[in-house]
Amino acid sequence: MKNFKLKNLGLTSLNGILAILFGVIALVFPSITVFALVIYFAISVLIGGIILLVNSIRVKNINPNWRFLLFEGIIGILFGAIILSRPELAAVVLLTIIGIWSLIVGLIFSTVYFISSVPKEIRNIYLAAGITSLLFGLLIVFNPFESPRAVITLIALYAITYGVFSISNNSRTY
């Protein structure tokens, strides 16, 4: 059982690690081409979605919130595949796509807060992450091209925050 928990922790933490890596690259190279950022973002979301999907199936008997992992995984796979299939078009609307993704993740986290049976301390983290994600998503969706460099910095900080949250949350639940 301990080996299964450690294996699960490593697999689910990869999603958070990818988000942190994405955020750090965006901070270090703010003038990176939008096309390269689109491809990297698509691959990160796709791999993260696959990991969440696989993990949700693996933990469905021990994690009452496995359906939320499954849903987030499916959304990640769909977004990643769509972006990879049309990267030129996606480059034009990258910020809006990231904003929509942030809104969906925020809704999922907020929903977990209201209907989950996990301890209150963990639920509060879900609420904080959900509200932050929703606000960030709204900011991007309603103002995507005002200042690309500032928005890229916000995206990087959000990705790092999301990654840290994912890793810390996974280490508590397994």
N, C-alpha and C positions, 0 to 999 in steps of 0.2 A: 504494500500500500504506500509506503514512504517513497519508493522508487517511482510509482505512478504520479504521486504529488509533485516530486521534483521534475519529472519529465513534463508534466502539465505546466508547471510554473515557467520552465524554459520556453515552451512553445507559445504560451499566451503572452509572455513578456516580449517576445519578438515584435509583436504589433507595436508596443510602446517604444521599443528600441528604434524601430523604423521611423516612428513619428518624431522621436528626438533627433535622429540622424537627419531627417528632412529639415527640421527646424534649424539645426546647427549649420547645415549647408546654406540655407537661405540667409542666415545672419552673416556668415562669413563671406558669401559671394552675392551681395544684394543686386549686383548688376548682371547676374546670370541671365542668359537668354530665356525668354518666356517659353520657348519650345522645349528646351532642356528641362525646365521646371515642370512643364506639363507632363513630359514622359516620366520623370522621376516621381512626381506626385501620383500619376496613374499606377505605376508599378507598386508604390508603397501602399496605396489604397487597395489594390488588387491582392497583393500578398497578405496584407492585414485582414482583408475580408475572407480569404481562404483559410487563414489561421483561425479566425473567429468561428467560421463555419465548422471546421473540423473539430475544434475544441468544444463547441456547443454540443455536438453529437457525442463526444467522448465523456462529457460531464453531465449529461442530461439526467442521470440517475442520482447524482449527488449535489447538483446545483439547481435550486428551484428557479433561478433566473436564466436558465439555459436558453429559453426562447428569445430573450433579448439579445444574447450573444449571437444566436442564429440569425435574427433579423438584421443586426448590425453587420454581420458577415455577408449576408446576401446583398445588402445595400452597397457595401464596399466592393464586392465583386462586380455588381452591375455598373457602378460608377467607373471603376478601373477599366473594365472592358469597353465601355462607351468612349472614354477618353482615348484609350489606345487605338480604337478603330478610326477615330477622326482627330488626330492630334492638331492638324492645322486649324480646324474649326474650334477645337477645344482651347487652343492658345488664345483665341480672340475672347473667349468667355471664361477663362481660367478662374478669375477671381469670383465670378458669380457661381461657378460650380463649387468652389471651395466654400463659399458662403452658404449655399444650399446644403452641402454635406454637413457643415457645422450646425445648421438649424435642425437637421434630422437627428444628429447625434445628441444635440441639446434636448430635443423632444424625448428621445429614448431615455436619457439620464433622468430627466424630470419625471417621466412616467414611472421609472424604477423607484424614485423617491416616494411617490404616492401609493404604489400598489405592492411594493416589495415587503417581504417579511424579514429582511436582514436587520441587524441591530441599528439603532437610531444614529450612532456615530458614523457608521458607513453610509446610511441613507443621507445624512447631512452632506457628506462628500459628493454623493450623486447630485443632490440639489444644487450645490455650489458649482459643480462642473456643468450641470445642465443650464443654469442661468447664464454662466459665463459663455458657454457655447452658443446659446440663443442670441445673446447680445452681440457677440462677435459676428455671427451669421447675418443678423439684421444690418449691422454696420456695413458689411461687405456687399450684401445684396442691394441695399439702397444707395450705396456710394462706391461702386467698384473701381472707378478709374480716376478718382480725385487725386490721389497721390500714390502711384504704384510702389514706390520705394517704401513709404510708410506702411502701406497695406502688406507688402512682403514681410516687413519687420513684424507686424502684428501676426501674420500667418505663422511666421517662424516661432514667435513666442507662444502662440496658441498650440502649435504642434509639439513644442517641448513640454508645455503644461499638460497636454493630453497624454503624451508619452509617459511622463512621470506619474500621472494619475493612473494610467493603465497598469504600469509596473507595480506601483504601490498597492493598488486595489487587488491585483492578481496575487500578490504575496500574502495578503490577508485572507483571501477566500479559499486558498488551497492549503 
